[in-house]
Amino acid sequence: MSISCLCTILTVLTAQAQSFDEMRKRYDSFKQEARQQYDDFRKKANEEYVQFIRDAWQRYEAEPAQPAPQKPKPPVIPTAKPVDNPQPRQLPVSDVIIPDPVPATPPQPVEPIPQQPASPTLREVAFDFYGTPCTVRVNIGEPVRLGGYEEQDVADMWQQLTDEGFDAAIADCLQLRSTMNLCDWAYLSLAGRFAETYCGHKGNDAVVVQAYVLTQSGYKVRMARANDRLTILMPSENEIWSYSFIKRDDCRYYILDRSLKGSSFYVCDVPFPGEKFSSLYMQSQPSFAMTPTSGRQLKAERYPQIAVTADTNEQLMEFYNSYPLTNDWDMYAYASLSDRLKGELYPVLRKAIDGKSEAEAANMLLNFVQTAFDYKTDDEQFGYERPLFGDETFYYPYSDCEDRSILFSILVRDLLDLDAALVSYPNHLATAVCFTEYVKGDYIVLNGRRYTVCDPTYIGADIGMTMPDMDNASADVILLNRQ
């Protein structure tokens, strides 16, 4: 190669390198400018929000908490008797409920909050969240404090949080939401745990910090005051038991501090830009540090090949113990089972049903749920109505009709890839399955499709058998989609 050619190549490479450096500088400048725009937008939004906080809060009367409804259930469940050549019957349906789709993504900040780089001006606030160590970074210095509990005091603290540059804390909380797979209720709880640790105590300071984290993260919440105490109001489209609430524009704002017994609340009824409702639905369980529960031996009475020792996570059980209670049965069904429990249970069940027809496989799963778990009503076990998430059915010693129906619907959708529905009678919950092959038995017709009754509480019953006294009862049917 000639010297002139070599010089030409070097010249081209030098020009390319200079061009690349220029492009990188432009990109870095663009990023910095975009970030500044995000910061300016959020700062402006918060400054406007502060002005609204200073205005007089509106007075509302709280409505009392609705207790979990008392649903009389049979103290002893019936055992099915063999029936020769049962005649299929189409059962009546009162109403078909098609739940809204499970939210695919949680609320998001009105503008992106980029991850904050390491900085000597930041310190870590460390806390434990259901056995999982967490750290959130805040500015070095004394925590921002609330001077009182009036509107002006709250506005001053909100302005300080904005001026202090709480972006690192927001970014870290959002990162924890992602890495720990937190649903909305878990994130609300995480924000509360961080706020209490940052402030060094529970109380009004922590309420303002929690509200700040939630609004900046995209959640629709409100602050309220009763006498000299602040609390957070969480609007929800779910009917939640045991929480008092304020009704506003046909929406219930639930009072998260259940120790507040007053009937009058002054509410900062101001929307933050881009806010969205939180949801009680979850698509999978949070990823907490593992503390295994005691292994539980379970087996199907009719099928000895279905025998498994299963455990779950003690931290997950503690979390579920804090979860708001509702009669939205599909919420519990869509939550599915934890990965740990699936890892122990599903290989055994898949091996047992391998090569079986849909009807045979469904009968095996049905008998497992019917006979592997002991029955007691919620009133006997807990003293109040309490639906169980799938993992909880494997944890608590007893389960009732809704717990079994929720679990069976999960197994059918996961292992047989079939659509299912929950059949809600006045005092009973059963399941119905849409088979792709014809099966005998009682059924309901939904949107032109035949769903065969499968009752996980009717001991020994095969698919298609309806529990006595439920034959002619009109029922509400809740459709469940495969996920």
Secondary structure, DSSP 8 states (H G I E B T S, - for coil): --HHHHHHHHHHHHHHHHHHHHHHHHHHHHHHHHHHHHHHHHHHHHHHHHHHHHS--EEEE-B-----------SS--B----SS----B---SEEE------SS----SS--------TTEEEEEEEETTEEEEEEEESSS----S-SSHHHHHHHHHHHHHTTTHHHHHHHHHHHHHTT--HHHHHHHHHHHHHHHHTSSSHHHHHHHHHHHHHTTB--EEEEETTEEEEEEEESS--TT--EEEETTEEEEES-TT---SEEEEE----TT-B---S--SS-------B---EEEE-SS-TT-EEEE--BHHHHHHHHTS---S-HHHHHHT---HHHHHHHHHHHHHHHTT--HHHHHHHHHHHHHHSSEE--HHHHTSS-----HHHHHHSSEE-HHHHHHHHHHHIIIII--EEEEEEETTEEEEEEE-SS---S-EEEETTEEEEEE-TTSBT--TT---TT-TT---EEEEE---
